[in-house]
Amino acid sequence: MKRYWADLGASVVVFLVALPLCVGVAVASGVPAELGIVTGVVGGIVVGLLPGSTMQVSGPAAGLTVLVADAVGRHGIQALGVIVLGAGIIQVVLGLARCGRWFRAISPSVVQGMLAGIGLVLIFGQLKHLVVSPVALALGLLTVVIMLLWQRSPLQVVPGMLVGVVVCTALASLFASRVARIEVGELSTDVHLPDFSLLDTGVIGTAVVFALVASAESMFSAAAVDRMHNGPRTRYNKELVAQGVGNTICGLLGALPMTAVIVRSAANVSAGARTKASRVLHGVWLLLFVVLLPGLLTLIPIAVLAAVLVHAGWKLLGLKQVVTLWRTDKAEGAVLVLTAGLIVATDLLTGTVVGLLAAVVKTAWEVSRLSVTVTSDGVALKGNATFLRLPRLLDELERVDREHVRMDLSGVRHLDQACGQAIDQWVDESRRAGRTVELVGR
């Protein structure tokens, strides 16, 4: 019985964390606020019941706001359902094909760069809601201050995010402040079946991007959450299928895409959750709220939610981790900065793809390190002899001018075809020139 009470308490905490995030992510994405809560409901009740992970909680994520806003801007909100539905189907296929763990095989610098880039875009995108008037700026700053101070209070069981939103909303209502507030429609109007007549190559491409980014974020979250508790480990392929099922349903409802969200998941673990019941119940509380009390959302100033998202963007930026990585490995730091910078300057897909390519090139360059030493006996090679080091190898071999040459290859860990052929050709030419060549270690 004790563990059930623990799950009940944890579900309330997660609900209080999820509510402002669901609304804020929806508003930042350019869709009705209630659609964010619908995604939270599906993430809690549907994904929460499916096998895969025990502790991580799914819903609309701040990391997807950039993608969703761009997709809505290009294809219209009516196409969102088709895109999310397609992404969900792709995730289910990837999970059934046992591709879950492959999403973890990505350079940490690219992941951090992607999160930092999303954080910067999120921050810049919300500043416009804070500078529209002195009142909006004051409400936003006060929200952030309350959130930061609450982290140091002994009452952390109540999320600081919720406290900031409630206090600043109450102040805005008390003083009848003229600030823009959230507009809430009716679920019967905003929840709709996807319009497949909008399907084209652009929509399909966007669905693929949604699937890959959402899957990667969910798998990264799973790895992080598994380190926070001692319960059952995440089964990545099943979790990927669960995420796909959730997004498929969200697509059918025309709602936002979902991922596993580290903020809610961490809150779930910290609140003492023991089983899946906590995340399922949090979805039930969200459903009851959107059905019974949707009018409360219209009281929240947009500036207050913008402050919540600026805070979320700052946490995604992870400035401390960025500085640490730069100090320990400047090459990895350069990949991170390149990825984040291109995401801000272009878009999420371009920045991430270029970052991945840069990480591959960096790895290939480091793996292909080759030491070529001309000794009194001849030439000694150590390391990995790949085509990337071929010009240097040829330059060093051309410097050898001895009658008897001992070529020591015992220190070579890998010899690719290009370097192997170059060495064989040099040996043949040397022997035709009357030299004696002794090969060691090949």
N, C-alpha and C positions, 0 to 999 in steps of 0.2 A: 504493500500500500504506500510505503514511503516514497518509492521511486515514481509512482503515479502522481503524487503531490509535487514532486520535483519537476516532472514534465509539465504539469499544469502551470506552475510558476514560471518556468522557462518559456512556455508558449506565450504568456502575457508579455514578458520582456521582449521577446522577438517581435511580437505584434506591434509593440510601441516603437521599436526601432524601424520596423518595415513600413509602417503607415506613412510617415513623412517622406521616406525614400521613394515609395511607390508613386506618391503624388508628385514629388519633385522631379523624378526622372521623366514622368509623363509630360509635365509642363515643359521641361527643358528639351524634350524630343519633339515638341510641337503637336502633341495629340491630347485629347481630352483627359483630364486628371483621373477620371474613374477607370479608364482603360489600364492605367498602371496598377490599380488595385485588383482588377480582374486578373492580370498576370500574376500578381502576388497570391491570389486565391488559388489559381491553377498550380502555381509552384508549391504552395503549401499542401493542398489536399491531394492533388493527383501525383505529382512527383514525390511528395512526402510518403505516399503509400507504396511506391514502387521500390524494388530492390536496387542496390547500388551503393549508396552511402547512408549512414545512420544519422550523422550529426549536421551535415551541411544543409543549408536552407536556400531555396531557389526563389527567384522573383526578378523583376526588372532591375537592371544593373546600370550604375552610372557610367560604366565603361562602354555601354552600347549606345549612349545618347548621341554621340557623334555620328555613328552609323545610321541610326533611326532618323535623326533630323535631316541628314543628307538624302536618305532614301525617300522620305516624305516630300522633301523639296523637289526632288527629280521626278518621282513617279506619282506623287499625290498620296493622300492618306488612304484612299480606296484600295491602293495596291499593297498596303502594308500587310493585310491578311494573307495575300498570296505569297508574299516574300517570306513571312514568318512560317507559313505552312510548308513551303518548299524547304526552308532551312531545317525544320523539324524532321521532315522525311529523310533528308540527307544525313542528319545526326543518327537517326534510327539505323540507317543502312551502314554507317561507319561503325556504330556500336556492334551490330550483328556481324560485321566483317572483322571484329576484334581489333579495331584501330585505336581504342581508348588510350592505351599507354604511349602511342606514338606522339600524342600531343604534348607529352612531357619532354620529348627529345628536341627541345628548342633552347638555343643559347639564352642563359639568364639575362645577358645584356640586352638582347632583343625584347624579352618579356618586360624588363624594367623600362626600357625605352618606350615600348608600346603604352605601358601604364602611365609613364610620365607625360608622353605626348597627349594621351586622352585627358589626363589631369589638367594640362595647360589649356587645351581647347575648351574644357568644361569651365575653367576659371574665367577665361577671356569671354566665353559666351554668356556668362551670367553677370558680368560687370555692368552690362547695359541696363539691367533691371535695378541696379543699386545706385546708379548715378543720375537717375531721372529726376530725383528731387531730394532735398535735404532730409525729408522725413523718411524716404525709402532708404537712404544711406544710413541714417541713424538706426533704423530698425534692423538693417542687415548687420551693422557692426555690433549692435547689442546682442543679436542672436549668436554671433560667433563668440563674443566674450562670455556669454552664459554657457555655451557649450564647452569652452575651454576651462572655465572655472569649475564647472560641475564635475569634470574629470578628477578633480582633486578633493571633492567632497566625500563624506562618508555615506552618501545616499546614492551611490553609483548604480544601485539596482534599478533605479529609474533612469532611462537613457537621457543623457544631456541634450541630445538632439531634440527629443520630444519636449523637454523642459523649455528649451530656447524657443521652439515654435509656439508652444502654449502661452508663455509669458508675453512674447512680443505680439502675438495675435490678440491677446487680451488688452494690451496697452493700446494697440491700434484701434480696437473697438471702443475702449473706454473713452478715448479722446476723439473719437469719430474722425480719425485721420483719413484724408483724401489720398489714398494710395490704391494702386491697381490690386485687385484681389483675384483669386482663382475662380474661373467659371466652370460650373459643373452642369453637365447635361443629364439626360436620362439614359439608363443602361439600354432600354428598349430601342433607343435611337442610335447610340454609339456602338453597341455590340451588333455586328452584322456578319453574314457569311461572306467569304472572299469572292471577289469578282474575277473569274478566270479569263474574262475577255481582255483583261489588262496584261495578260502574260505575254512577254516578249523576251528577247535576248538580254536586255538590260535588267529586267526584273529577275531573270534566272541567274544572271551573274551576281546580282545583289544578294540573292538567297544563298548562293554558295559562300559569299564573303561572310554573311551573317552566321552560317553554320560553322565555318572554320573559327571565327573569332569567338563565338559563344562557347564552342566546344573547348577551345584552348583555355578560356577564362575559367570554365567549370572544372577542368582537369587541374589547373594550377591551384584553384581554391581547394579541391579535394586533397591535394598533396599537403597544403598548408594546414588544413583542418585536422588531418590525420595525425599531425605532430602535436596537436593541442589536447588530445584525449587518449585514453587507454582502451577504448572500446574496439569493436570490429573495424577493420580497415576497409577503405573504399574498394569496391570491385569496379574498376574503371570502365570496362566495356558495358556492364549493366547500367552504370551511372550515365554513360553516354546515351544509351537507349532511353533511359528515363527522361533525360533532358530533351531528347528528340520527341518523345510522346507529349511532354509538356508543351513544347513549342508548336507541335502539330495542332493541339487543342487551342492554343492561343491564336494560331493562324486562322482556325475555323471561326473564332469569335472576333477576329479583327483587332486583337489586342497587341500589346508590346511583346517583343521577344524576351526570353528569360535566360538567365544563367544561374549557376550557383554563386551566391554572393558572400564574400568573405566577411563583410561587416555583420550581417545577420547570423552567419554560421558561428563566428567568434562569440557573438552575444549569446547564442544558444548554448555553446559549451560552457561559457563563463557563468551562465545562470544555473548550471547544474543539471542540464538535460541528461536523461539516461537512455531514452529510446526514441523511435521515430514519432512517437505520439506528440512530442512538443512541436515539431514543425507542422504536423497535420493540424493540430489545434490552432496554431497561429494563422493558418489559412482559413479556418472556421471563423475566427474573430474578425479577420478582414472581410469575409463575406457578410457577416452580420452587420458590420459597420457600413459597407457600401449599400446594403439594402435598407437599413433602418435609419442611418444618420448621415446621408450624403450631404445634407445642407450645411453641416459643420465645416466642410471644406471651403465653402464660399466665404468664410470669415478670414481665411489665411491670406495675408498679403503676399504677393508674388516676390517681393523683396526679401521676405523671411525665408521662403523656399530657396531663393537664389543664394542666400548666405549659407544655407545647409549644403547646397551643391558646391559652392566655392570651397567649403571645408572638406567635402568629400574629394574634390579635385586636388586639393593640397595634399591629402593623405595618399592619393594615387601617385602624385608627383614623387613622393618619397625622397626628398632632397638629401636627407642624411645618408640613405643608401647610395644615392648617385655620387655624392662626394667620396664616400668610402671606396666605391668601385673605381673611381677615377684615380684615387691615390694608390690603390693596390695594383691596378692593371690599366694603364692608360689606353691600350689598344681596345680592351673591352669597353672602357669608358667612352672611347670615340664612337664605337658602334652604338652605344646607348644614346649619345647626343645626336648622332646622325639620324637614328630612328625617330626620336622624339621631335627633332627639328623638322624633318620631312612630314611628319603627321600634322604638325601645326601649319606648315607652309602649303601642303598639298591636301592629302586625305589619309585616312587610316590605312587603307589597303596599300597605297604607294609606299608610305613610310615603313610599314611592316615588311613588305616584300623586299624593298631595298635593304632594310636592316638585316633580314635573313641572308641575302646575298653577300652583304658585307661581312657577316659573321662566318659564312662559308669560306670566303676568300681569305679572311684572317686566319682561320683554322688551317686551311690548305697551306698558307705561307709558313705558319709555325711548324706544321707537321713536316714540311719539306726542308727543314733546316739541314744543311749539309756542310760539313767541314772538310775542305780539301787542303791538305798540307804537303808541300813539296819538301821531302827530307833528303838526306845525303844518299839514301838508298834508292829513292824514287818518289812515289806518291802514296799517301795514306788518306783514305776516305772514311768519314764517320758520319752517321746520321741517316737521313732519308734522301736518296738520290731520285728526285722526280724531275719532270720536264721543266718545272718552275726554276730549278737550279742549273739547268743545262747550260745556259750561256756562261755562267761562272766556271762550271766544270771544264768546258772546252777551253776557256781562257787559261786556266791553270795547267791543263795538259799541254797546251802549245808552248808553255814556258820550259817544259822538261827537255833538257838537251844532254843526255847521257848515253853511253854505249850500252850499259846494263841498267835496266829499270825494273824495280820491284814495286808492283802495284798491289797495295794491301787493301783488300775489300772486306776484311773480317769485321770491321766496325760499322758496316753498312746494315741498317735494319731493314731497309726496303729499297729495292732497285727496280724502277719501272722500265718499261720497254724502250722509251726514248733514251734514257741514260745508258741502258744496257747496250743498245745498238751503237751509241756514240763511243762507248768504251771499246767495244769489239772492233769498230772501224779504226779507232786510234791505234789499237794493238796491231792490227793488220798492216796499217801504214808504217808503223815503227819497225815491224819485222821486215817489211819490204825494203826499208831504208838501211837494213843491216844491224839493227839494234836487237839486243836480247831482252825480251820482256817476260818477267815472271809474275804470274797472277796468283795471289794468295787470298783464300777465303771465298772463292767463287766456285 
